[in-house]
Structures are given as structure tokens and as C-alpha cells.
């Protein structure tokens, strides 16, 4: 018994034990998050395995124990407000997560991080003997805030990155649509051809256009399928294009002429955005120049004079 007590009182042994426990906690937490994300971000593969009859534990996430656990915990971790749920579900769709259970996976990840990071922070602070209780509480609160807000920040960055990719590819898609429609192709054939042409340079927008064409082949109205594209991306320019196409089809006017007019309007908007960014550049460069460039310039310009003055007055 005395040997066990002396073994526990050994500070180095306790530190090694705590580091091992922290490493194990991080490993299993990352593993759980990866398993959640595997079902969170790739529903097509899961449906494919289900259709092919591959329902083994290695290929099917739907029959796993983790999903059953999440299903049972869903009423406790997801919000009850319908408006909040619908808004977050819309953001998840904009980020590319279209699984019906994506909301559950998102709040599961947030709940895991909310409880796990403060525990890791608390255990980690015990390794530092000089930290007082107040500092330890600040570290734990920071870890809890990090676990609470980091999923939202990641989702926001995911949406922004995805929308920027679509916006960058949209001018090329419009120009190709104009060329295809003026060459005599219908709207569906033009969307299919543009999707095939953009698959290498702009795969995200290409996949969305191919999905629109697949929906129209399945019997969905063309305007409704394009509205689905606008809802999935959340970009106002695409909503404007769909509205113009709907008016053009209802009035019987030329789709090629509508696309050409909108392409010109979109180029004007792109030029205005570029001019706006250029106008903000001077203000954004002010602080980096003050911090990085001006001190060096000041030292080079005034430094020799200051050294001369120090030498002159130091000799007296």
C-alpha cells in the first residue's frame, strides 16, 4: 500500500498518466467526430451501399451503434424552435451537407466539443502547478466557448468558400450557356453541356448543373430545378437568373437573349465589386504598413541621426 501511495505521489508519474489520458481522450474524440462526419458529409455513398445491399459494419453507417445513439440523443441536443432548425438546415445545405440527418450530426459535434474541450483544458491545467484557480477557470471557459462557437465558425467559412467558388465560376458558365443556346441547344441540353465542360475547371458548379439536368430528366420543372440550385447555393445572382429565365419562358421570348442580357448585367456587378474591393484596399493596407513598413523606414531614415546625437552628447 505504501508503494502505491508513493507511486501516486510521484509528480512525473502523474504527469505521464495525465498526458496519456489526455491523448486517449483526444484520439477517441477525433475518431468519433470522423465517424460522425463520414455520415454527415457523404450521404450519396451511404445510399449507394444501401442499394447494393452492402450493409456490413464497415460500409453502412446507418446500422451503426453511433447513429442509434445519436438518434436517441437527438431530442436533447437539437433545438426545439422550428425557425432556428430550418435556418440552420438551410445553412448546412448551403455548405454542401444535404443529408436529412445533417442537423443532428452538427449538434452532436457541437455537444461533444462543448463537454470535451473543457475537460481536456481542466486536466491540462493540472500539469501546471503555478496556475491559480482564477486562471484555470478562464482557461476552462475559453475552451467551452471554443467548443460552442467553433462549429458555427467552420460552417460559416464553409458556406463562404463554397459560394465564392460558385461565384468565380458563374461568369464562365453564363458565357458557355449563351454560346450553347445561340448554337441551337435547348436549356436542358445547354446545362448538360456546360456541366460537362466545367467539370475539370469548376467541379462544384459543374456538379450542381448536372444535378439540375438530372432533376429535369426525372420530371421536375426546369424553373423549379433551377430554383433548387439557387436554394442549395444561397447566391442572389443565381436567384435573379432563375427569375429572368422564368419570365422569359412564360412570355415566350428568346432564352439566349435573356442569358446574354443577364451575362452583361452580371459583368457590370462583378466590375462594381472589384472597384469596391479596390477602394477598400488603401484602408486595409494602412495598419499593416504602420506596423511592418513604417518602423523600418523610420529606423533607416532617422536612426543614423539619432546615433550621431547620442555620440555627440555622450562625448560631453
C-alpha positions as CSV (number, residue, x, y, z in Angstrom):
1,X,0.0,0.0,0.0
2,X,2.8,2.4,0.8
3,X,4.4,1.6,-2.5
4,X,1.2,2.5,-4.3
5,X,0.9,5.8,-2.4
6,X,4.5,6.7,-3.1
7,X,3.9,5.8,-6.8
8,X,0.9,8.1,-7.0
9,X,2.7,10.9,-5.2
10,X,5.5,10.8,-7.8
11,X,4.9,14.0,-9.8
12,X,6.5,12.7,-13.0
13,X,4.4,9.6,-13.0
14,X,1.2,11.6,-12.5
15,X,2.1,13.9,-15.4
16,X,2.8,10.9,-17.7
17,X,-0.6,9.4,-16.7
18,X,-2.4,12.6,-17.3
19,X,-0.8,13.1,-20.7
20,X,-1.7,9.5,-21.6
21,X,-5.3,10.1,-20.6
22,X,-5.5,13.3,-22.5
23,X,-4.0,11.7,-25.6
24,X,-6.5,8.9,-25.4
25,X,-9.4,11.3,-24.9
26,X,-8.3,13.3,-27.9
27,X,-7.8,10.2,-30.1
28,X,-11.3,8.7,-29.3
29,X,-12.9,12.1,-29.7
30,X,-11.4,12.7,-33.1
31,X,-12.3,9.2,-34.1
32,X,-15.9,9.8,-33.0
33,X,-16.1,13.1,-34.9
34,X,-14.6,11.5,-38.0
35,X,-17.3,8.7,-37.8
36,X,-20.0,11.4,-37.5
37,X,-18.6,13.4,-40.4
38,X,-18.5,10.2,-42.5
39,X,-22.2,10.1,-42.4
40,X,-22.6,13.9,-42.2
41,X,-20.8,14.7,-45.4
42,X,-21.3,11.7,-47.8
43,X,-25.0,10.6,-47.9
44,X,-24.7,9.5,-51.5
45,X,-22.1,6.8,-50.7
46,X,-24.3,5.5,-47.9
47,X,-27.3,5.3,-50.1
48,X,-25.3,3.6,-52.8
49,X,-24.1,0.9,-50.3
50,X,-27.7,0.5,-49.1
51,X,-29.0,0.0,-52.7
52,X,-26.2,-2.5,-53.4
53,X,-27.0,-4.4,-50.3
54,X,-23.7,-3.8,-48.6
55,X,-25.0,-3.3,-45.1
56,X,-21.9,-4.5,-43.2
57,X,-20.5,-2.5,-40.3
58,X,-17.6,-1.3,-42.4
59,X,-19.7,0.1,-45.2
60,X,-23.0,1.1,-43.7
61,X,-23.2,4.0,-41.2
62,X,-27.0,3.7,-40.8
63,X,-26.9,0.5,-38.8
64,X,-24.0,1.5,-36.6
65,X,-24.3,1.9,-32.9
66,X,-23.2,5.5,-33.1
67,X,-26.1,6.6,-35.2
68,X,-28.5,4.8,-32.9
69,X,-27.0,6.6,-30.0
70,X,-27.3,9.9,-31.8
71,X,-30.9,9.2,-32.8
72,X,-31.8,8.6,-29.1
73,X,-30.0,11.8,-28.1
74,X,-31.4,14.0,-30.9
75,X,-34.3,15.4,-28.8
76,X,-31.9,16.6,-26.2
77,X,-29.2,18.2,-28.4
78,X,-31.2,19.8,-31.2
79,X,-33.2,23.0,-30.7
80,X,-36.9,22.8,-30.3
81,X,-37.5,26.1,-32.2
82,X,-38.7,25.3,-35.7
83,X,-37.4,28.5,-37.2
84,X,-34.0,28.0,-35.8
85,X,-33.9,24.5,-37.1
86,X,-35.0,25.5,-40.6
87,X,-32.4,28.3,-40.7
88,X,-29.6,26.1,-39.6
89,X,-30.7,23.3,-42.0
90,X,-30.6,25.9,-44.8
91,X,-27.1,26.9,-43.9
92,X,-26.0,23.3,-43.8
93,X,-27.4,22.9,-47.3
94,X,-25.5,26.0,-48.5
95,X,-22.3,24.4,-47.0
96,X,-23.0,21.2,-49.1
97,X,-24.3,19.0,-46.3
98,X,-27.6,17.7,-47.7
99,X,-28.2,14.7,-45.6
100,X,-31.6,14.7,-43.7
101,X,-29.6,14.0,-40.5
102,X,-27.0,16.7,-41.0
103,X,-28.7,18.9,-38.3
104,X,-28.3,16.0,-35.8
105,X,-24.7,15.4,-36.7
106,X,-23.9,19.2,-36.4
107,X,-25.3,19.4,-32.9
108,X,-23.7,16.1,-31.9
109,X,-20.3,17.5,-32.9
110,X,-21.0,20.8,-31.0
111,X,-22.1,18.9,-27.9
112,X,-19.0,16.7,-28.0
113,X,-16.7,19.7,-28.3
114,X,-18.7,21.6,-25.6
115,X,-18.0,19.0,-23.0
116,X,-14.7,17.5,-24.2
117,X,-12.6,20.7,-24.6
118,X,-13.3,22.0,-21.0
119,X,-12.4,18.5,-19.6
120,X,-9.2,18.5,-21.6
121,X,-8.4,22.1,-20.5
122,X,-9.1,21.2,-16.9
123,X,-6.9,18.2,-17.0
124,X,-4.2,20.1,-18.8
125,X,-4.1,22.9,-16.3
126,X,-3.4,20.4,-13.5
127,X,0.0,19.8,-15.1
128,X,1.0,23.4,-14.3
129,X,1.3,23.8,-10.6
130,X,1.8,27.6,-10.7
131,X,-1.7,28.3,-12.2
132,X,-4.2,29.7,-9.7
133,X,-7.9,28.9,-9.6
134,X,-8.9,32.1,-11.5
135,X,-6.6,31.4,-14.4
136,X,-7.8,27.8,-14.5
137,X,-11.4,29.0,-14.7
138,X,-10.6,31.4,-17.5
139,X,-8.9,28.6,-19.5
140,X,-11.9,26.3,-19.0
141,X,-14.4,29.0,-20.0
142,X,-12.3,29.7,-23.1
143,X,-12.3,26.0,-24.0
144,X,-16.1,25.8,-23.5
145,X,-16.6,28.9,-25.7
146,X,-14.3,27.4,-28.3
147,X,-16.3,24.2,-28.4
148,X,-19.5,26.1,-28.6
149,X,-18.7,28.6,-31.4
150,X,-16.0,26.8,-33.5
151,X,-18.6,24.6,-35.3
152,X,-20.6,27.7,-36.3
153,X,-17.4,29.4,-37.5
154,X,-16.4,26.4,-39.5
155,X,-19.9,26.3,-41.0
156,X,-19.7,30.0,-41.9
157,X,-16.3,29.6,-43.6
158,X,-17.5,26.5,-45.4
159,X,-20.5,28.4,-46.8
160,X,-18.3,31.4,-47.8
161,X,-15.8,29.3,-49.5
162,X,-18.4,27.3,-51.4
163,X,-20.2,30.5,-52.5
164,X,-17.0,32.1,-53.6
165,X,-16.2,29.1,-55.8
166,X,-19.6,29.2,-57.4
167,X,-19.5,33.0,-58.0
168,X,-16.0,32.7,-59.5
169,X,-17.2,30.0,-61.9
170,X,-20.6,31.6,-62.7
171,X,-19.3,34.1,-65.5
172,X,-17.7,31.2,-67.4
173,X,-20.9,29.2,-67.1
174,X,-23.0,32.1,-68.3
175,X,-20.8,32.7,-71.4
176,X,-20.9,29.0,-72.2
177,X,-24.7,28.9,-71.8
178,X,-25.0,31.9,-74.2
179,X,-22.9,30.1,-76.8
180,X,-24.8,26.8,-76.4
181,X,-28.2,28.4,-76.6
182,X,-27.3,30.6,-79.6
183,X,-25.9,27.5,-81.3
184,X,-29.4,25.9,-81.2
185,X,-29.3,23.8,-78.0
186,X,-32.2,23.8,-75.6
187,X,-31.8,24.9,-72.0
188,X,-31.6,21.3,-70.7
189,X,-29.0,20.3,-73.3
190,X,-27.1,23.5,-72.7
191,X,-26.9,22.9,-68.9
192,X,-25.7,19.4,-69.5
193,X,-23.0,20.5,-72.0
194,X,-21.9,23.4,-69.7
195,X,-21.7,21.0,-66.8
196,X,-19.5,18.6,-68.8
197,X,-17.3,21.4,-70.0
198,X,-16.7,22.8,-66.4
199,X,-16.2,19.5,-64.7
200,X,-12.4,20.0,-64.6
201,X,-12.0,23.7,-64.0
202,X,-15.0,24.3,-61.8
203,X,-16.2,20.9,-60.5
204,X,-18.5,22.4,-57.8
205,X,-20.7,24.4,-60.2
206,X,-20.5,21.6,-62.8
207,X,-21.9,19.1,-60.3
208,X,-24.7,21.5,-59.4
209,X,-25.6,22.0,-63.1
210,X,-25.5,18.3,-63.8
211,X,-27.8,17.8,-60.8
212,X,-30.3,20.3,-62.2
213,X,-30.3,18.5,-65.5
214,X,-30.8,15.2,-63.7
215,X,-33.8,16.6,-61.9
216,X,-35.4,17.9,-65.1
217,X,-34.9,14.4,-66.7
218,X,-36.7,12.9,-63.7
219,X,-39.7,15.1,-64.4
220,X,-39.1,18.2,-62.3
221,X,-40.0,21.5,-63.9
222,X,-36.9,23.4,-65.3
223,X,-37.6,26.6,-63.3
224,X,-38.2,24.5,-60.2
225,X,-34.9,22.7,-60.7
226,X,-33.1,25.9,-61.2
227,X,-34.7,27.3,-58.0
228,X,-33.3,24.3,-56.3
229,X,-29.9,25.3,-57.5
230,X,-30.5,28.8,-56.1
231,X,-31.6,27.3,-52.7
232,X,-28.6,25.0,-52.5
233,X,-26.1,27.7,-53.1
234,X,-27.8,30.7,-51.5
235,X,-26.5,33.1,-54.1
236,X,-28.7,36.1,-55.0
237,X,-27.3,36.3,-58.6
238,X,-28.5,32.8,-59.4
239,X,-31.9,33.6,-58.0
240,X,-32.0,36.6,-60.3
241,X,-31.1,34.4,-63.2
242,X,-33.8,31.9,-62.4
243,X,-36.4,34.7,-62.2
244,X,-35.4,36.1,-65.6
245,X,-35.5,32.7,-67.2
246,X,-38.9,32.1,-65.7
247,X,-40.2,35.3,-67.1
248,X,-38.6,34.5,-70.5
249,X,-40.2,31.1,-70.7
250,X,-43.6,32.3,-69.6
251,X,-43.6,35.2,-72.2
252,X,-42.1,33.1,-74.9
253,X,-39.0,35.3,-75.5
254,X,-35.6,34.1,-76.5
255,X,-33.7,32.3,-73.7
256,X,-30.4,33.1,-75.5
257,X,-31.1,36.8,-75.4
258,X,-32.2,36.6,-71.8
259,X,-28.9,34.9,-70.9
260,X,-26.9,37.5,-72.8
261,X,-28.6,40.4,-71.1
262,X,-28.0,38.8,-67.7
263,X,-24.4,38.0,-68.5
264,X,-23.8,41.7,-69.3
265,X,-25.5,42.7,-66.1
266,X,-23.5,40.2,-64.1
267,X,-20.3,41.5,-65.6
268,X,-21.3,45.0,-64.5
269,X,-21.9,43.7,-61.0
270,X,-18.6,41.9,-61.0
271,X,-16.8,45.2,-62.1
272,X,-18.6,47.1,-59.3
273,X,-17.5,44.5,-56.7
274,X,-13.9,44.8,-58.0
275,X,-14.0,48.6,-57.8
276,X,-15.4,48.3,-54.2
277,X,-12.6,46.0,-53.2
278,X,-10.0,48.2,-54.8
279,X,-11.4,51.3,-52.9
280,X,-11.1,49.4,-49.6
281,X,-7.6,48.4,-50.3
282,X,-6.0,51.6,-49.1
283,X,-7.7,51.5,-45.8
284,X,-6.8,47.8,-45.3
285,X,-3.2,48.4,-46.1
286,X,-2.9,51.3,-43.6
287,X,-2.4,49.2,-40.5
288,X,0.0,46.6,-42.0
289,X,2.1,49.5,-43.3
290,X,2.1,51.2,-40.0
291,X,3.1,48.0,-38.2
292,X,5.5,46.4,-40.7
293,X,6.9,49.1,-43.0
294,X,7.0,52.4,-41.2
295,X,9.2,51.2,-38.2
296,X,11.8,50.0,-40.7
297,X,11.6,53.2,-42.7
298,X,11.8,55.3,-39.6
299,X,14.9,53.4,-38.3
300,X,16.7,53.7,-41.7
301,X,15.8,57.4,-42.1
302,X,16.2,58.7,-38.5
303,X,18.4,56.0,-37.0
304,X,21.8,57.5,-38.2
305,X,20.9,61.0,-36.9
306,X,19.9,59.6,-33.5
307,X,23.1,57.6,-33.2
308,X,25.1,60.8,-34.2
309,X,23.3,62.8,-31.5
310,X,24.0,60.1,-28.9
311,X,27.7,60.1,-29.9
312,X,27.9,63.9,-29.7
313,X,26.2,64.3,-26.4
314,X,27.8,61.2,-25.0
315,X,31.3,62.7,-25.6
316,X,30.4,65.6,-23.4
